[in-house]
Amino acid sequence: MMILFFHGFNSSAQTNKFVELQSDKVCETVDYAKMSFAEVDTRYDQLIAQHNPDVIVGHSLGGYWALRKGKQHNIPIIIVNPQLFPGTKFADYAPVNTESFVGPGHVISYVETGDEVIKVPETLALLEATDLRVYEGGHHRVERVSYINTLVADSANYQCIG
């Protein structure tokens, strides 16, 4: 299984979430602060075309991008403590309409309720229709980082529809 991983803001390809993955995987460090929305959008399209991933995994701001790109390219998505309200720091990032991203076997969401960065109650409400997994506790950097491999294994049987 080929995983394309999108890291979060002020992170890199060396994030523990990416390093922990036990599959074929690719992550490119993207400087969200220096790149425009259009540049990030184009770069992620290029990475998808180049690597033809079976699943896109995104953490934090990378979760925002995983939702956008997974839906656009019809690729299963795993999001971990996703930042679904990036407009607070990135004015050109439109809010994610999660209703358009949900459906059978399309999105697995994992949220640790102790996350101090994302808006946990609002995020959980937006992700109710996804395959939502919640861990009481944790933090933004992800306490149960090895659990991401379980999410990847669970996504192996997913096929996107439409």
C-alpha positions in Angstrom: 0.0 0.0 0.0 1.4 3.4 -1.0 0.7 6.2 1.5 1.0 9.9 0.7 1.4 11.8 4.0 0.6 15.5 4.4 2.3 16.9 7.5 1.0 19.9 9.6 2.0 23.5 9.9 5.6 24.1 11.0 6.3 20.4 10.6 8.2 18.3 8.1 8.7 14.9 6.5 10.5 14.0 9.8 7.3 14.2 11.9 6.8 11.2 14.2 3.5 10.5 12.5 5.2 9.9 9.1 8.2 8.1 10.6 5.8 5.7 12.4 4.0 4.5 9.3 4.9 0.9 8.4 4.1 0.9 4.7 5.5 2.3 1.5 5.2 6.0 2.1 6.1 9.4 0.8 6.0 12.8 2.5 7.5 16.0 1.1 8.2 18.9 3.5 5.9 21.8 2.5 6.4 25.3 3.9 2.8 26.4 4.3 3.8 29.8 5.6 5.9 30.6 2.5 3.8 29.0 -0.2 0.5 30.3 -1.5 -2.6 28.3 -1.3 -2.4 27.8 -5.1 1.2 26.6 -4.9 0.4 24.0 -2.2 -2.6 22.9 -4.2 -0.5 22.4 -7.3 2.3 20.7 -5.5 0.0 18.2 -3.8 -1.6 17.4 -7.2 1.9 16.8 -8.6 2.7 14.4 -5.7 -0.5 12.5 -6.2 0.2 12.1 -10.0 3.8 11.1 -9.3 3.1 8.5 -6.6 -0.5 7.3 -7.3 -1.2 6.7 -3.5 -3.7 4.2 -2.2 -4.5 6.4 0.7 -3.7 10.0 1.8 -2.9 10.5 5.5 -2.9 14.0 6.9 -2.2 15.5 10.3 -3.3 19.0 11.4 -3.2 21.4 8.4 -2.2 18.3 6.4 -5.6 16.9 7.3 -7.2 19.9 5.7 -5.2 19.2 2.5 -5.9 15.4 2.7 -9.6 16.1 2.7 -9.4 18.5 -0.3 -7.1 16.3 -2.4 -8.5 12.9 -1.5 -12.0 14.0 -2.5 -10.7 15.7 -5.6 -8.7 12.6 -6.7 -11.1 10.0 -5.3 -8.6 8.5 -2.9 -9.4 7.2 0.6 -8.4 9.6 3.3 -7.2 9.3 6.9 -7.1 12.5 9.0 -5.5 12.8 12.4 -6.3 15.7 14.6 -7.1 17.7 11.5 -7.1 21.5 11.4 -10.5 22.1 9.7 -10.5 25.8 10.6 -7.3 27.1 9.1 -8.7 30.5 8.2 -7.6 31.7 11.7 -4.1 31.7 10.4 -4.5 31.4 6.7 -7.1 33.9 5.3 -7.1 32.3 1.8 -8.0 28.8 3.1 -11.7 28.3 2.6 -13.5 26.4 5.3 -13.8 22.7 4.6 -17.3 21.6 3.8 -17.1 18.1 5.3 -20.5 17.1 4.1 -19.0 16.8 0.6 -16.2 14.6 1.9 -18.1 12.0 3.8 -19.5 8.7 2.5 -19.0 5.0 2.9 -15.4 4.1 3.1 -14.0 7.4 2.1 -12.8 9.1 5.3 -11.3 7.8 8.6 -11.0 10.5 11.2 -9.0 10.2 14.4 -9.2 12.9 17.0 -7.5 13.0 20.4 -9.7 15.1 22.6 -6.8 16.6 24.6 -5.6 18.4 21.4 -4.7 21.9 22.5 -4.5 23.3 18.9 -7.6 22.4 17.0 -11.2 23.2 18.0 -12.0 19.7 19.3 -15.9 20.0 19.8 -16.4 21.7 16.4 -14.1 19.3 14.7 -15.9 16.3 16.2 -19.2 17.7 15.1 -18.0 18.2 11.5 -16.6 14.7 11.3 -19.7 12.8 12.7 -20.6 11.3 9.4 -17.0 9.9 8.8 -15.6 6.8 10.2 -14.7 8.7 13.4 -12.4 7.3 16.0 -12.0 9.3 19.2 -9.4 8.9 22.0 -10.2 10.7 25.3 -6.9 12.4 26.1 -3.8 12.8 24.1 -2.5 16.0 22.5 -1.9 17.7 19.1 1.3 15.9 18.4 -0.6 12.6 18.8 -0.1 10.5 21.9 -1.2 7.2 20.3 1.0 7.7 17.2 1.3 4.0 16.5 -2.5 3.8 16.1 -2.1 5.4 12.7 -1.0 2.1 11.4 -4.3 0.5 12.5 -6.1 3.3 10.6 -4.1 2.5 7.5 -4.8 -1.2 7.8 -8.5 -0.4 8.2 -8.5 1.7 5.1 -7.1 -1.1 2.9 -10.6 -2.3 2.1 -12.0 1.1 1.3 -13.0 2.0 -2.2 -14.2 5.5 -3.0 -17.4 5.9 -4.8 -18.1 8.7 -7.2 
